[in-house]
């Protein structure tokens, strides 16, 4: 795994009454990801044909892992409803099945990246409030995020339109942010 960096982050004082942004599956992006899946499964299978036992094991793990794309991408291809919704209530990634993350529960938002894959990092004030709703199969990803130095919840925009760049621009405009992290304003001191 290559270098891990956090980047493009902004300071927020609140939420305005602006229109929602909805991210739908992008057919061309999903076709590209499906093509990449085919290539990775094929390459992993070729590794299973070598004489080295450990290489064969790694190859079969690759076939199983990348083969999941044969299930995930066709299912996403036929979805018509938005997968990520950002509105006055908060942020909802319907793929994660944890419900709407309310603005008042968000400490900060940032854009993180690992190699060439970028994602929206959501740092929560009380993470367990939402993580307890997370499906059991997704919980290991939460632990991996934390080990890599990211918040437990991150939202990927691969295969969606609009993508992360447009969503980040929307969030920055919404919060009139110019710094590198969007943060919730502290409550006024009495």
C-alpha positions as CSV (number, residue, x, y, z in Angstrom):
1,X,0.0,0.0,0.0
2,X,1.3,3.4,-0.9
3,X,1.5,6.6,1.0
4,X,-1.6,7.8,2.9
5,X,-2.4,11.5,2.8
6,X,-5.3,13.7,3.9
7,X,-6.0,16.7,1.8
8,X,-8.5,19.3,0.7
9,X,-10.2,19.8,3.9
10,X,-12.5,23.4,4.9
11,X,-14.2,25.7,8.5
12,X,-17.9,25.8,8.7
13,X,-20.3,27.7,10.8
14,X,-23.5,26.1,9.9
15,X,-25.8,24.8,7.2
16,X,-27.7,27.1,4.9
17,X,-31.0,26.4,3.2
18,X,-29.4,25.4,0.0
19,X,-30.6,22.7,-2.4
20,X,-29.6,19.1,-1.8
21,X,-26.9,17.3,-3.8
22,X,-27.7,13.8,-4.9
23,X,-25.1,11.3,-6.2
24,X,-26.4,8.6,-8.6
25,X,-24.6,5.6,-10.1
26,X,-22.7,6.7,-13.2
27,X,-23.1,4.1,-16.0
28,X,-19.8,5.0,-17.8
29,X,-17.8,4.9,-14.5
30,X,-19.4,1.6,-13.5
31,X,-18.6,0.1,-16.9
32,X,-15.0,1.2,-16.4
33,X,-14.9,-0.3,-12.9
34,X,-16.4,-3.5,-14.2
35,X,-13.8,-3.7,-17.0
36,X,-11.1,-3.2,-14.4
37,X,-12.6,-6.0,-12.3
38,X,-12.5,-8.3,-15.3
39,X,-8.8,-7.5,-15.8
40,X,-7.9,-7.9,-12.2
41,X,-9.7,-11.3,-11.9
42,X,-8.0,-12.4,-15.1
43,X,-4.6,-11.4,-13.8
44,X,-5.2,-13.0,-10.4
45,X,-6.2,-16.2,-12.2
46,X,-3.0,-16.2,-14.3
47,X,-1.1,-16.1,-11.0
48,X,-2.9,-19.2,-9.8
49,X,-1.3,-21.1,-12.8
50,X,2.3,-20.6,-11.5
51,X,4.2,-23.4,-9.8
52,X,4.9,-21.4,-6.6
53,X,2.4,-22.4,-3.9
54,X,2.3,-19.0,-2.1
55,X,1.7,-17.2,-5.5
56,X,-1.2,-19.5,-6.2
57,X,-2.7,-18.8,-2.8
58,X,-2.4,-15.0,-3.4
59,X,-3.9,-15.5,-6.9
60,X,-7.0,-17.3,-5.5
61,X,-7.4,-14.6,-2.9
62,X,-7.3,-12.0,-5.7
63,X,-9.8,-14.0,-7.7
64,X,-12.2,-14.1,-4.7
65,X,-11.7,-10.4,-3.8
66,X,-11.9,-8.9,-7.2
67,X,-14.6,-11.3,-8.2
68,X,-16.9,-9.6,-5.8
69,X,-17.0,-6.8,-8.4
70,X,-19.0,-9.2,-10.6
71,X,-21.8,-8.9,-8.0
72,X,-21.4,-5.3,-6.8
73,X,-21.0,-3.4,-10.1
74,X,-23.9,-5.0,-12.0
75,X,-26.2,-4.4,-9.0
76,X,-25.2,-0.8,-8.9
77,X,-25.6,-0.4,-12.6
78,X,-29.3,-0.9,-12.4
79,X,-30.0,1.3,-9.4
80,X,-32.0,4.4,-10.1
81,X,-32.1,6.0,-6.7
82,X,-29.4,8.3,-5.3
83,X,-26.7,6.6,-3.3
84,X,-25.4,9.6,-1.5
85,X,-27.6,12.6,-0.4
86,X,-26.4,15.8,1.2
87,X,-29.1,18.1,2.3
88,X,-30.2,20.4,5.2
89,X,-30.6,17.4,7.4
90,X,-27.1,16.0,6.9
91,X,-25.2,13.4,4.9
92,X,-26.6,10.0,4.0
93,X,-24.7,7.3,2.2
94,X,-27.4,4.8,1.5
95,X,-24.8,2.1,0.7
96,X,-23.5,2.1,4.3
97,X,-27.0,1.7,5.8
98,X,-26.4,3.9,8.9
99,X,-29.0,6.5,8.1
100,X,-28.6,10.2,7.9
101,X,-25.5,11.6,9.7
102,X,-26.9,14.9,11.1
103,X,-24.9,18.1,10.7
104,X,-24.9,18.7,14.5
105,X,-23.1,15.3,15.0
106,X,-20.3,16.1,12.5
107,X,-17.1,17.5,14.0
108,X,-15.4,18.0,10.6
109,X,-15.3,16.9,7.0
110,X,-12.2,16.4,4.9
111,X,-11.0,14.7,1.8
112,X,-8.6,11.8,2.3
113,X,-6.8,9.8,-0.2
114,X,-4.9,6.5,-0.4
115,X,-2.7,6.5,-3.6
116,X,-5.1,7.7,-6.3
117,X,-8.4,7.0,-4.5
118,X,-10.0,9.9,-2.7
119,X,-13.0,9.9,-0.3
120,X,-14.9,12.1,2.0
121,X,-13.9,11.7,5.6
122,X,-16.6,12.3,8.2
123,X,-15.3,12.9,11.7
124,X,-18.1,12.5,14.2
125,X,-18.5,13.9,17.7
126,X,-20.0,10.6,18.9
127,X,-19.0,7.9,16.4
128,X,-20.6,5.0,18.2
129,X,-24.0,6.6,17.7
130,X,-23.7,5.8,14.0
131,X,-21.2,3.0,13.9
132,X,-23.5,0.8,16.0
133,X,-25.9,0.9,13.0
134,X,-23.3,-0.3,10.6
135,X,-23.7,-3.8,9.2
136,X,-21.4,-6.4,10.7
137,X,-19.7,-7.1,7.4
138,X,-18.7,-3.4,7.1
139,X,-17.2,-3.0,10.6
140,X,-13.7,-4.3,9.7
141,X,-13.4,-1.4,7.2
142,X,-14.1,1.0,10.0
143,X,-11.2,-0.4,12.0
144,X,-8.9,-0.2,8.9
145,X,-9.9,3.4,8.4
146,X,-8.9,4.2,12.0
147,X,-5.6,2.3,11.7
148,X,-4.7,4.4,8.6
149,X,-5.4,7.6,10.5
150,X,-8.8,8.4,9.0
151,X,-12.2,8.8,10.8
152,X,-14.2,5.7,11.1
153,X,-16.7,6.8,8.4
154,X,-15.6,7.6,4.9
155,X,-17.7,7.9,1.8
156,X,-16.3,6.9,-1.6
157,X,-17.6,8.4,-4.8
158,X,-16.1,6.0,-7.3
159,X,-18.8,5.1,-9.8
160,X,-21.1,8.0,-8.8
161,X,-22.0,11.3,-10.4
162,X,-21.5,13.9,-9.4
163,X,-18.2,12.8,-8.0
164,X,-16.2,13.9,-5.0
165,X,-14.8,17.0,-6.6
166,X,-18.2,18.4,-7.2
167,X,-19.5,17.4,-3.8
168,X,-16.5,19.0,-2.1
169,X,-17.1,22.2,-4.1
170,X,-20.7,22.1,-3.0
171,X,-19.7,21.7,0.7
172,X,-17.2,24.5,0.5
173,X,-19.7,26.9,-1.1
174,X,-22.4,25.8,1.4
175,X,-20.1,26.6,4.3
176,X,-18.3,29.5,2.7
177,X,-15.1,27.7,3.5
178,X,-11.7,28.7,2.4
179,X,-9.4,26.7,4.8
180,X,-8.4,23.1,4.4
181,X,-11.0,21.4,6.7
182,X,-14.7,22.0,7.1
183,X,-15.3,22.2,10.9
184,X,-18.4,22.8,12.9
185,X,-18.3,26.1,14.7
186,X,-18.0,25.9,18.5
187,X,-21.1,26.9,20.4
188,X,-21.0,30.6,21.5
189,X,-19.4,31.3,24.9
190,X,-21.8,32.8,27.5
